[in-house]
């Protein structure tokens, strides 16, 4: 049991310590030349304003250029005005004031500081504050300046006796009657044999007074906790210890006594929880324990509790199911959070907790360090999501699953995890937008130290490569793909946080596009042929070869000399700068042999012609005859393109003597010409 005479001071507001314990750090001239006034005695009711006259005397031989006063143990007191020459902490409490005034040697000065006593002060009681003076040159300002009027430093009559210390005390007697109502809170939990469950007896202060224990006298709360049968205590709240004989309220049960010797503010949000971990040794339905605040005993206890009717609350282990039509007072049971103690958790995780209720669970909340981060209403999902704020990175936050039933009963379970909420990072090369082909090796650099794996997802979204260690390389066979392709790289750390990098890559696994090749396929040529080609490629053209030569400029052209008759293949090979190749082939037919031509019908040479005469011819060629022409006096007068070539000669159109000749062309352009015949009219 705690020794009440040896407990530490909880707050300086009621500290009854020696002046030297509150002194400012000593300097060579701290005791000279400032002398603070005597202790100020003041009286106020809770929430009332009183004036604290703070005084000092310049006991030195020279004037002082400005002074500052700092406040110690002023917690709970307030100033209605936020003075411009004073600073305030984040809670709005006064910290210090600075006075830009010259203090003459031997003169005394005073600050009339109006203070409001705490509205929740216990009455009757006594409170103390300390004020320390120092030269302005030594003052180190902190806090936020006020925006109100200036608090003045006034002239004061010299004291009958000057002190030697620069600090002053203000003793305030809080008058009237104002006490507090302490309320007990119990709970219900479930557990099987061997389970370790947690019961949370608690005490709250419903006011109107805040209770502060000053280190002497009777503490304001003695809580006796009766442990439910069938269990053994595994751990108890630090405020609690096995009850002494004087503290016991029963002799047939295990009891602990908890001394509330600190600061018990009013309000539910300041309720003091006294958690116990119990191992279930035997399942007993409705195993009953009890929470008692300041119970009747032969021990010292707080006797000014305003309402004794709410000083007890039950602790029930494995409560019986609610009877049909009965009032449901049993909380839901949360048997698992879906997490394990010490588990590494990323910034979010979908988990599968386990909960049940003798009626039904209607709502579930997910909490991180007591703050609700997600709420789910009936119908409840199987999985819930835990999202960790960045503020808990590299800490051990408490994850709580809290279940509600329709009657408002609450059950919960918590698990502490290790938080890692920052995403890993890496830089991939080649970068998105790059031109790639074939089997590509990707390398990650600037990789976060906690990276566990990097996954590469191909155009279909499936994982095509994975790396789990340095040098963080992955390969992808891009063959079979062409054009713009989307690739994604996912970087994961050991907490399964993931970051994404990716984009569109330009894949070129195709050879250059050859748009034209001349001459056309199976073109007839005679001996030599000029061939040309046009091609393009997004990667650029690296080289062009043609049968028997290498072309060097675009459009590419080359002339081939052919000797043998018949088919010849011309092959263009175009290669892009990535090594992709396209081959275009053309077959040409070499024909340098003239067609055969003979007369099948014609007058004899030097014959005399008096009327129209028919001239017939026969022509042939392996690749076909294109045409046969009739020439008179060397000029073409008629052409026939069909076999059985025939011409009608009208001698009247020509002179008395003229020549006639036939000429045949094959499809390659070879020509045969018969000997001339001369005719007379």
Residue pairs with C-beta under 8 A, 6 or more apart in sequence:
1 241
1 243
1 244
1 247
1 257
1 259
2 241
2 259
2 261
4 216
4 217
4 218
4 219
4 259
4 261
4 300
5 216
7 213
7 215
7 219
7 261
8 215
9 15
9 17
9 214
9 215
10 212
10 213
10 214
10 215
10 261
10 262
10 263
11 73
11 75
11 212
11 214
11 263
12 22
12 72
12 73
12 75
12 128
12 129
12 130
13 73
13 74
13 75
13 76
13 127
13 128
13 129
13 212
14 125
14 126
14 127
14 128
14 212
14 214
15 22
15 73
15 128
15 214
16 128
16 214
16 215
16 216
19 165
19 167
19 169
22 72
22 73
22 130
22 132
22 167
23 132
23 165
23 167
24 30
24 70
24 132
24 134
24 166
24 167
27 138
30 134
30 166
31 164
31 165
31 166
32 59
32 60
33 58
33 59
33 60
33 61
33 62
33 64
33 105
34 56
34 57
34 58
34 59
34 64
34 67
34 133
34 134
34 135
34 166
35 56
35 57
35 59
35 162
35 163
35 164
35 165
35 166
36 54
36 55
36 56
36 131
36 132
36 133
36 163
36 165
36 166
36 167
36 168
37 53
37 54
37 55
37 56
37 57
37 110
37 159
37 163
37 168
38 159
38 163
38 168
39 168
39 169
39 170
39 171
40 52
40 53
40 54
40 168
40 169
40 170
40 171
41 171
41 173
42 50
42 51
42 52
42 170
42 171
42 172
42 173
43 50
43 172
43 173
43 175
44 50
44 117
44 172
44 173
44 174
44 175
45 117
45 123
45 174
45 175
45 176
46 117
46 118
46 119
46 120
46 121
46 123
46 174
46 176
46 178
46 209
47 116
47 117
47 118
47 119
47 121
48 116
48 117
49 80
49 114
49 115
49 116
49 117
50 114
50 115
50 117
50 172
51 112
51 113
51 114
51 115
52 112
52 113
52 114
52 115
52 129
52 131
52 170
53 110
53 111
53 112
53 113
54 69
54 110
54 111
54 113
54 131
54 168
54 170
55 108
55 109
55 110
55 111
55 156
55 159
55 168
56 67
56 103
56 108
56 109
56 133
56 166
56 168
57 106
57 107
57 108
57 109
57 158
57 159
57 162
58 64
58 103
58 104
58 105
58 106
58 107
58 108
58 109
59 106
59 162
60 105
61 105
62 105
63 102
63 103
63 104
63 105
64 102
64 103
64 135
64 136
65 102
65 135
65 136
65 137
66 98
66 99
66 100
66 101
66 102
66 103
66 135
66 136
66 137
67 98
67 99
67 101
67 103
67 133
67 134
67 135
67 136
67 153
68 96
68 97
68 98
68 99
68 133
68 134
68 135
68 136
68 138
68 139
69 96
69 97
69 99
69 111
69 131
69 132
69 133
69 134
70 95
70 96
70 131
70 132
70 134
70 139
71 94
71 95
71 96
71 129
71 130
71 131
72 129
72 130
72 131
72 132
73 128
73 129
73 130
74 93
74 94
74 115
74 129
75 93
76 117
76 118
76 121
76 127
77 93
77 94
77 115
77 116
77 117
77 118
77 129
78 92
78 93
78 94
78 115
78 116
78 118
79 86
79 94
79 113
79 114
79 115
79 116
80 114
80 116
81 146
81 148
81 149
82 88
82 92
82 146
82 147
82 148
83 97
83 146
83 148
83 149
83 150
83 151
84 145
84 146
84 147
84 148
84 149
84 150
84 151
85 97
85 98
85 99
85 100
85 145
85 146
85 150
85 151
86 94
86 95
86 96
86 97
86 98
86 145
86 146
86 151
87 95
87 96
87 97
87 141
87 142
87 143
87 144
87 145
87 146
88 94
88 95
88 143
88 144
88 145
88 146
89 95
89 143
89 144
90 144
95 142
95 143
96 139
96 141
96 142
96 143
97 111
97 151
98 136
98 139
98 141
99 111
99 136
99 151
99 152
99 153
100 136
101 109
101 153
103 109
106 158
107 155
107 158
108 155
108 156
108 157
108 158
108 159
109 153
109 154
109 155
109 156
110 153
110 154
110 155
110 156
111 151
111 152
111 153
111 154
112 154
113 151
117 127
117 172
117 174
118 210
120 207
120 208
120 209
120 210
120 265
120 266
121 127
121 174
121 178
121 209
121 210
122 174
122 178
122 179
122 180
122 209
122 210
122 211
122 212
123 174
123 175
123 176
123 177
123 178
123 209
124 173
124 174
124 175
124 176
124 177
125 174
126 171
126 172
126 173
126 174
127 171
127 172
127 174
128 169
128 170
128 171
128 172
129 169
129 170
129 172
130 167
130 168
130 169
130 170
131 167
131 168
131 169
131 170
132 166
132 167
132 168
133 166
133 167
133 168
134 166
178 208
178 209
179 209
179 304
179 305
179 306
180 205
180 206
180 207
180 208
180 209
180 210
180 211
180 220
180 264
180 266
180 304
180 305
180 306
181 205
181 206
181 207
181 305
181 306
181 307
181 310
182 203
182 204
182 205
182 206
182 220
182 221
182 264
182 293
182 294
182 302
182 305
182 311
183 203
183 204
183 205
183 206
183 293
183 307
183 310
183 311
184 201
184 202
184 203
184 223
184 291
184 292
184 293
184 310
184 311
184 312
184 313
185 201
185 202
185 203
185 204
185 271
185 291
185 313
186 201
186 289
186 290
186 291
186 313
186 314
186 315
186 316
187 199
187 200
187 201
187 315
187 316
187 331
188 314
188 315
188 316
188 317
188 319
188 329
188 330
188 331
188 409
188 411
189 197
189 198
189 199
189 316
189 317
189 318
189 331
189 333
189 411
190 197
190 317
190 318
190 319
190 333
190 335
190 411
191 197
191 278
191 280
191 283
191 317
191 318
192 280
192 283
193 280
193 281
193 282
193 283
194 279
194 280
195 279
195 280
196 234
196 277
196 278
196 279
196 280
197 231
197 277
197 278
197 280
197 317
198 275
198 276
198 277
198 278
199 228
199 275
199 276
199 278
199 289
199 315
199 317
200 273
200 274
200 275
200 276
201 223
201 225
201 273
201 274
201 276
201 291
201 313
201 315
202 271
202 272
202 273
202 274
202 291
203 221
203 223
203 260
203 264
203 271
203 272
203 274
203 291
203 293
204 267
204 268
204 270
204 271
204 272
205 211
205 264
205 265
205 266
205 267
205 270
205 271
206 266
206 307
207 266
207 267
208 266
209 266
210 263
210 264
210 265
210 266
211 220
211 221
211 260
211 263
211 264
211 302
212 220
212 263
212 264
213 219
213 220
213 260
213 261
213 262
213 263
218 300
218 301
218 302
218 303
219 259
219 260
219 261
219 300
219 302
220 260
220 261
220 264
220 302
221 258
221 259
221 260
221 261
221 264
221 293
221 294
221 302
222 247
222 257
222 258
222 259
222 260
222 293
222 294
222 295
222 297
222 299
222 300
222 301
222 302
223 240
223 257
223 258
223 259
223 260
223 274
223 291
223 292
223 293
223 294
224 243
224 247
224 248
224 249
224 255
224 256
224 257
224 258
224 290
224 291
224 292
224 295
224 297
225 240
225 255
225 256
225 257
225 258
225 274
225 276
225 289
225 290
225 291
225 292
225 315
226 249
226 250
226 253
226 254
226 255
226 289
226 290
226 291
226 292
226 315
227 233
227 253
227 254
227 255
227 256
227 276
227 278
227 289
227 315
228 278
228 284
228 287
228 288
228 289
228 315
228 316
228 317
229 253
229 282
229 284
229 287
229 288
230 280
230 281
230 282
230 283
230 284
230 287
230 317
231 278
231 279
231 280
231 281
231 287
231 317
232 278
232 279
232 281
233 254
233 256
233 276
233 277
233 278
234 277
234 278
234 279
235 276
235 277
236 256
236 274
236 276
237 258
237 273
237 274
237 275
237 276
239 258
239 259
239 260
239 261
239 272
239 274
240 256
240 257
240 258
240 274
240 276
241 256
241 257
241 258
242 254
242 255
242 256
242 257
243 255
243 256
243 257
244 257
244 299
246 297
246 298
246 299
247 255
247 257
247 297
247 299
248 255
248 297
249 255
249 292
249 295
249 296
249 297
253 289
256 276
258 274
260 272
264 270
264 272
278 317
280 317
283 318
284 317
284 318
285 318
285 319
285 320
286 316
286 318
286 319
286 320
287 316
287 317
287 318
288 314
288 315
288 316
289 314
289 315
289 316
289 317
290 312
290 313
290 314
290 315
291 312
291 313
291 314
291 315
292 311
292 312
293 305
293 311
293 312
294 301
294 302
294 303
294 305
294 311
295 301
295 311
295 312
305 311
319 329
319 330
320 330
321 330
321 358
322 328
322 329
322 330
322 358
322 359
327 407
328 358
328 359
328 405
328 406
328 407
328 409
329 407
329 409
330 357
330 358
330 405
330 409
331 357
331 403
331 405
331 409
331 410
331 411
332 355
332 356
332 357
332 361
332 403
332 404
332 405
332 409
332 410
332 411
333 355
333 356
333 357
333 403
333 411
334 353
334 354
334 355
334 401
334 402
334 403
334 411
334 412
334 413
335 354
335 355
335 356
335 413
336 353
336 354
336 413
337 351
337 353
337 399
337 400
337 401
337 413
337 414
337 415
338 351
338 352
338 353
338 354
338 384
338 401
339 345
339 351
339 386
339 399
339 415
339 417
340 415
341 415
341 416
341 417
342 396
342 416
342 417
342 418
343 415
343 417
343 418
344 417
344 418
344 420
344 494
344 495
345 386
345 388
345 399
345 417
345 418
345 419
345 420
345 495
346 388
346 420
346 421
346 493
346 495
346 496
346 497
347 387
347 388
347 390
347 420
347 421
347 422
347 423
347 495
347 497
348 385
348 386
348 387
348 388
349 385
349 386
349 496
350 383
350 384
350 385
350 386
351 383
351 384
351 385
351 386
352 382
352 383
353 364
353 384
353 401
353 413
355 361
355 364
355 401
355 403
355 411
357 403
357 405
357 409
357 411
359 405
359 406
359 407
360 378
360 405
360 406
361 378
361 380
361 403
361 404
361 405
362 377
362 378
362 404
362 405
362 406
363 375
363 376
363 377
363 378
363 380
363 403
363 404
364 375
364 376
364 380
364 384
364 401
364 402
364 403
364 404
365 372
365 374
365 375
365 376
365 400
365 401
365 402
365 404
366 372
366 373
366 374
366 375
366 384
366 385
366 386
366 399
366 400
366 401
366 402
367 373
367 398
367 399
367 400
367 401
367 402
368 386
368 387
368 388
368 389
368 392
368 397
368 398
368 399
368 400
369 392
369 397
369 398
370 398
370 400
373 386
373 387
373 389
374 384
374 385
374 386
374 387
376 384
384 401
386 399
388 397
388 419
388 421
389 421
390 421
390 422
392 419
392 421
393 419
393 420
393 421
393 422
394 419
394 420
395 419
396 416
396 417
396 418
396 419
397 416
397 417
397 419
398 414
398 415
398 416
399 414
399 415
399 416
399 417
400 412
400 413
400 414
401 412
401 413
401 414
402 410
402 411
402 412
403 410
403 411
403 412
404 410
419 495
420 450
420 493
420 494
420 495
420 497
421 495
421 497
422 497
423 491
423 493
423 497
423 498
423 499
424 447
424 448
424 450
424 451
424 491
424 492
424 493
424 497
424 498
424 499
425 446
425 447
425 448
425 491
425 499
426 444
426 445
426 446
426 447
426 448
426 451
426 454
426 472
426 489
426 491
426 499
426 501
427 444
427 445
427 446
427 501
428 442
428 443
428 444
428 489
428 501
429 442
429 443
429 445
430 436
430 440
430 442
430 505
431 503
432 487
432 501
432 502
432 503
432 504
432 505
433 503
433 504
433 505
433 506
434 505
434 506
435 505
435 506
435 508
435 538
435 539
435 578
436 478
436 505
436 506
436 507
436 508
437 478
437 479
437 507
437 508
437 509
437 539
437 578
437 579
437 580
438 477
438 478
438 479
438 509
438 578
438 579
439 475
439 476
439 477
439 478
439 479
440 475
440 476
440 478
441 473
441 474
441 475
442 456
442 465
442 473
442 474
442 475
442 476
442 489
443 471
443 472
443 473
444 454
444 467
444 472
444 473
444 489
444 491
445 472
447 454
447 470
447 472
447 491
448 491
448 493
450 493
450 494
450 495
451 472
451 491
451 492
451 493
452 468
452 492
452 493
452 494
453 466
453 467
453 468
453 492
454 466
454 467
454 468
454 472
454 474
454 489
454 490
454 491
454 492
455 463
455 465
455 466
455 489
455 490
455 492
456 463
456 464
456 465
456 466
456 474
456 476
456 487
456 488
456 489
457 463
457 464
457 487
457 488
457 489
457 490
457 502
458 464
458 476
458 485
458 487
459 481
459 485
459 486
459 487
461 488
464 476
465 474
465 475
465 476
466 474
467 473
467 474
476 487
478 485
478 507
478 509
479 509
480 509
481 507
481 509
482 507
482 508
482 509
482 510
483 506
483 507
484 504
484 505
484 506
484 507
485 504
485 505
485 507
486 502
486 503
486 504
486 505
487 502
487 503
487 504
487 505
488 500
488 501
488 502
489 500
489 501
489 502
490 498
490 499
490 500
491 498
491 499
491 500
491 501
492 498
506 538
508 537
508 538
508 539
508 576
508 578
508 580
509 580
510 580
510 582
511 537
511 574
511 575
511 576
511 580
511 581
511 582
511 583
512 535
512 536
512 537
512 541
512 574
512 575
512 576
512 580
512 582
513 535
513 536
513 537
513 582
514 533
514 534
514 535
514 572
514 574
514 582
514 584
515 534
515 535
515 536
516 532
516 533
516 534
517 531
517 532
517 533
517 570
517 572
517 584
517 586
518 530
518 531
518 532
518 533
519 525
519 529
519 531
519 586
519 588
520 586
521 586
521 587
522 587
522 588
522 589
523 529
523 586
523 588
523 589
524 588
524 589
524 591
524 623
524 667
524 668
524 669
525 562
525 588
525 589
525 590
525 591
525 668
526 590
526 591
526 592
526 668
526 669
526 670
527 561
527 562
527 563
527 590
527 592
528 559
528 560
528 561
528 562
529 559
529 560
529 562
529 570
529 588
529 590
530 557
530 558
530 559
531 546
531 557
531 558
531 559
531 560
531 570
531 572
531 586
532 555
532 556
532 557
532 558
533 544
533 546
533 551
533 555
533 556
533 572
533 574
533 584
534 554
534 555
534 556
535 541
535 544
535 554
535 556
535 574
535 582
537 574
537 576
537 577
537 580
539 576
539 577
539 578
539 580
540 576
540 577
541 554
541 574
541 575
541 576
541 577
542 575
542 576
542 577
542 579
543 550
543 574
543 575
544 550
544 551
544 552
544 554
544 556
544 572
544 573
544 574
544 575
545 551
545 572
545 573
546 556
546 558
546 570
546 571
546 572
546 573
547 558
547 560
547 569
547 570
547 571
548 558
548 560
549 558
551 557
551 558
556 572
560 568
560 570
562 568
562 588
562 590
563 590
564 590
565 590
565 591
565 592
565 593
566 589
566 590
567 587
567 588
567 589
567 590
568 587
568 588
568 589
568 590
569 585
569 586
569 587
570 585
570 586
570 587
570 588
571 583
571 584
571 585
572 583
572 584
572 585
572 586
573 581
573 582
573 583
574 581
574 582
574 583
574 584
575 581
589 623
589 668
591 621
591 622
591 623
591 666
591 667
591 668
591 670
592 668
592 670
593 621
593 622
593 666
593 670
594 621
594 664
594 666
594 670
594 671
594 672
595 619
595 620
595 621
595 625
595 664
595 665
595 666
595 670
595 671
595 672
596 619
596 620
596 621
596 664
596 672
597 617
597 618
597 619
597 628
597 662
597 663
597 664
597 672
597 673
597 674
598 617
598 618
598 619
598 674
599 615
599 616
599 617
599 662
599 674
600 616
600 617
600 618
601 614
601 615
601 616
601 646
602 613
602 615
602 616
602 660
602 677
603 609
603 613
603 677
603 679
604 677
605 677
605 678
606 677
606 678
606 679
606 680
607 679
607 680
608 679
608 680
608 681
609 649
609 651
609 679
609 680
609 681
610 651
610 681
611 651
612 648
612 649
612 650
612 651
613 648
613 649
613 651
614 646
614 647
614 648
614 649
615 630
615 646
615 647
615 648
615 649
615 660
615 662
616 644
616 645
616 646
616 647
617 628
617 645
617 646
617 647
617 662
617 664
617 674
618 643
618 644
618 645
619 625
619 628
619 643
619 645
619 664
619 672
621 666
621 667
621 670
623 666
623 667
623 668
624 666
624 667
625 643
625 664
625 665
625 666
625 667
626 641
626 665
626 666
626 667
626 669
627 639
627 640
627 641
627 664
627 665
628 639
628 640
628 641
628 645
628 662
628 663
628 664
628 665
629 636
629 638
629 639
629 640
629 662
629 663
629 664
629 665
630 636
630 637
630 638
630 639
630 640
630 647
630 649
630 660
630 661
630 662
631 637
631 660
631 661
631 662
631 663
632 649
632 654
632 658
632 659
632 660
632 661
633 654
633 658
633 659
634 659
634 661
636 663
638 647
638 648
640 646
640 647
649 660
651 658
651 679
651 681
652 681
654 681
655 681
656 680
656 681
657 678
657 679
657 680
657 681
658 678
658 679
658 681
659 676
659 677
659 678
659 679
660 676
660 677
660 678
660 679
661 673
661 674
661 675
661 676
661 677
662 673
662 674
663 671
663 672
663 673
663 674
664 671
664 672
664 673
665 671
